[in-house]
Amino acid sequence: MKAAVIRNKGALPTIEEIDEPIQRTEDDLILTVKASALTMVSKAVSLGSHYSSRNSFPKVAGMEGVGESKNGERFYFNGSKGMYGALAEKTLVDKNRTVKIPDELDIVTAAAIANPGMSSYAALVYRAKITKDDVVLINGATGTAGTLAVKMAYALGAKKVIATGRNKEALKNAGADDYLSSSDYQDDQQTQYLYDLGKMISDVTIVLDYLWGKPAEQIMQALYQFSDRHSEIRYIQIGSLASSDIDLPSTLLRSTNFTLMGSGLGSLNKKEVISSIEKVFELAINNHLNVPYATFKLENIKEAWTKPSHPRPIIII
Ligand SMILES: NC(=O)c1ccc[n+]([C@@H]2O[C@H](COP(=O)([O-])OP(=O)(O)OC[C@H]3O[C@@H](n4cnc5c(N)ncnc54)[C@H](OP(=O)(O)O)[C@@H]3O)[C@@H](O)[C@H]2O)c1
């Protein structure tokens, strides 16, 4: 069968002929792969540079996708077994790590929405435990996951949603109640930015942060200065597009009712990840949620690999 194979850590995938997978245990499920999203995490796991990577090479690239079983059932899968991956004609998965795709959902939408949708659903439901009184700030509401997070927060009943980030046009289109773009402020206007940010987010109770770095430090500073110190704030770390580190003032944790946690593979258990994706599919159907995508054939994997992850590249197999 045809597969996009990574020969060594960090090497780009090449199309090769490899043997088809064989079912060995009761939990093994062989799927004919139909579509796979090239997310940042899928590329990092494939190249061996993600914290959850299995570093044995050669292996088939691609972490997640949508496939069909031999009796025609359609499944989303997250992770494959052995050297198999999503970017091949067939893959081998653990059937306990699959989600049945509802008939109403097309395979490309299912492949595109599962990972970004899970990022905000799991963070809001399992980590922040959202209620209808919550005011949600999405930091980085400009890319695939952040833009969808705005819609997800409304779908899960948020009272108000605020969007921050740097791309003003994308923030405007995200559909939040209010937005603030850091790119409207020069280096010598940072005090004004903190003031405007603080005024806008003073009643925020949940933060979903896709950026981390300086934008996160500024949000924490603004919450410290402008929010009611006694009201509970759940700050959920999801992505680190601005930087992988921050300076965290100890006074913030001592003097405010502030809870900092992460949401991702590891801090969520497997059951939570799978059930989040089931719910994302339901919400995609009932609330017409979608993400922008661009499709590529498996043969063009090298071209797709170098494309930005927004709109989301989807490999059709
Ligand atoms: N923990 C989880 O469960 C989970 C799940 C999915 C994704 N994630 C993470 O979430 C993040 C976003 O993923 P995605 O799929 O939405 O990516 P994406 O579609 O590629 O979007 C990236 C967005 O981030 C913006 N951006 C990049 N660097 C920035 C910076 N320094 N300051 C402000 N904005 C910046 C870009 O803005 P411009 O338009 O200005 O370039 C773009 O709009 C990634 O870190 C990803 O790994 C986490």
The ligand as an SDF file (V2000), in Angstrom:
LIG
                    3D

 48 52  0  0  0  0  0  0  0  0999 V2000
   -3.8970   21.4000   24.0210 N   0  0  0  0  0  0  0  0  0  0  0  0
   -4.7310   20.9930   23.0790 C   0  0  0  0  0  0  0  0  0  0  0  0
   -5.6350   20.1910   23.2940 O   0  0  0  0  0  0  0  0  0  0  0  0
   -4.5700   21.5570   21.7060 C   0  0  0  0  0  0  0  0  0  0  0  0
   -5.3600   21.0770   20.6330 C   0  0  0  0  0  0  0  0  0  0  0  0
   -5.2560   21.7280   19.3950 C   0  0  0  0  0  0  0  0  0  0  0  0
   -4.3350   22.7640   19.2150 C   0  0  0  0  0  0  0  0  0  0  0  0
   -3.5380   23.1430   20.2580 N   0  0  0  0  0  0  0  0  0  0  0  0
   -2.5640   24.2350   20.1160 C   0  0  0  0  0  0  0  0  0  0  0  0
   -3.2740   25.4410   19.9230 O   0  0  0  0  0  0  0  0  0  0  0  0
   -2.4920   26.3360   19.1580 C   0  0  0  0  0  0  0  0  0  0  0  0
   -3.3020   26.8660   17.9860 C   0  0  0  0  0  0  0  0  0  0  0  0
   -3.5460   25.8010   17.0940 O   0  0  0  0  0  0  0  0  0  0  0  0
   -4.3080   26.0490   15.7400 P   0  0  0  0  0  0  0  0  0  0  0  0
   -4.5790   24.7100   15.1940 O   0  0  0  0  0  0  0  0  0  0  0  0
   -5.4500   26.9870   15.9130 O   0  0  0  0  0  0  0  0  0  0  0  0
   -3.1950   26.7960   14.8600 O   0  0  0  0  0  0  0  0  0  0  0  0
   -3.4030   27.6900   13.5410 P   0  0  0  0  0  0  0  0  0  0  0  0
   -4.6670   27.3330   12.8650 O   0  0  0  0  0  0  0  0  0  0  0  0
   -2.1510   27.5590   12.7630 O   0  0  0  0  0  0  0  0  0  0  0  0
   -3.5390   29.1850   14.0610 O   0  0  0  0  0  0  0  0  0  0  0  0
   -2.4470   29.8720   14.5530 C   0  0  0  0  0  0  0  0  0  0  0  0
   -2.9160   31.2900   14.8790 C   0  0  0  0  0  0  0  0  0  0  0  0
   -2.0540   31.7760   15.9080 O   0  0  0  0  0  0  0  0  0  0  0  0
   -1.6650   33.0890   15.6050 C   0  0  0  0  0  0  0  0  0  0  0  0
   -0.3290   33.3660   16.1340 N   0  0  0  0  0  0  0  0  0  0  0  0
    0.8280   32.7300   15.8500 C   0  0  0  0  0  0  0  0  0  0  0  0
    1.8390   33.2640   16.5570 N   0  0  0  0  0  0  0  0  0  0  0  0
    1.3000   34.2820   17.2860 C   0  0  0  0  0  0  0  0  0  0  0  0
    1.8330   35.2400   18.1950 C   0  0  0  0  0  0  0  0  0  0  0  0
    3.1350   35.2490   18.5080 N   0  0  0  0  0  0  0  0  0  0  0  0
    0.9900   36.1500   18.7530 N   0  0  0  0  0  0  0  0  0  0  0  0
   -0.3230   36.1520   18.4230 C   0  0  0  0  0  0  0  0  0  0  0  0
   -0.8830   35.2760   17.5600 N   0  0  0  0  0  0  0  0  0  0  0  0
   -0.0810   34.3500   17.0040 C   0  0  0  0  0  0  0  0  0  0  0  0
   -1.6820   33.1840   14.0990 C   0  0  0  0  0  0  0  0  0  0  0  0
   -1.9890   34.5370   13.8680 O   0  0  0  0  0  0  0  0  0  0  0  0
   -1.6140   35.3500   12.5470 P   0  0  0  0  0  0  0  0  0  0  0  0
   -2.8260   35.1760   11.6930 O   0  0  0  0  0  0  0  0  0  0  0  0
   -1.3870   36.7200   13.0400 O   0  0  0  0  0  0  0  0  0  0  0  0
   -0.3590   34.6840   12.0000 O   0  0  0  0  0  0  0  0  0  0  0  0
   -2.8310   32.2370   13.7110 C   0  0  0  0  0  0  0  0  0  0  0  0
   -4.0440   32.9470   13.6240 O   0  0  0  0  0  0  0  0  0  0  0  0
   -1.2230   25.5670   18.7650 C   0  0  0  0  0  0  0  0  0  0  0  0
   -0.2120   25.8710   19.6990 O   0  0  0  0  0  0  0  0  0  0  0  0
   -1.6540   24.1140   18.9070 C   0  0  0  0  0  0  0  0  0  0  0  0
   -0.5630   23.2680   19.1440 O   0  0  0  0  0  0  0  0  0  0  0  0
   -3.6480   22.5740   21.4820 C   0  0  0  0  0  0  0  0  0  0  0  0
  1  2  1  0
  2  3  2  0
  2  4  1  0
  4  5  1  0
  4 48  2  0
  5  6  2  0
  6  7  1  0
  7  8  2  0
  8  9  1  0
  8 48  1  0
  9 10  1  0
  9 46  1  0
 10 11  1  0
 11 12  1  0
 11 44  1  0
 12 13  1  0
 13 14  1  0
 14 15  2  0
 14 16  1  0
 14 17  1  0
 17 18  1  0
 18 19  2  0
 18 20  1  0
 18 21  1  0
 21 22  1  0
 22 23  1  0
 23 24  1  0
 23 42  1  0
 24 25  1  0
 25 26  1  0
 25 36  1  0
 26 27  1  0
 26 35  1  0
 27 28  2  0
 28 29  1  0
 29 30  1  0
 29 35  2  0
 30 31  1  0
 30 32  2  0
 32 33  1  0
 33 34  2  0
 34 35  1  0
 36 37  1  0
 36 42  1  0
 37 38  1  0
 38 39  2  0
 38 40  1  0
 38 41  1  0
 42 43  1  0
 44 45  1  0
 44 46  1  0
 46 47  1  0
M  CHG  2   8   1  16  -1
M  END
$$$$
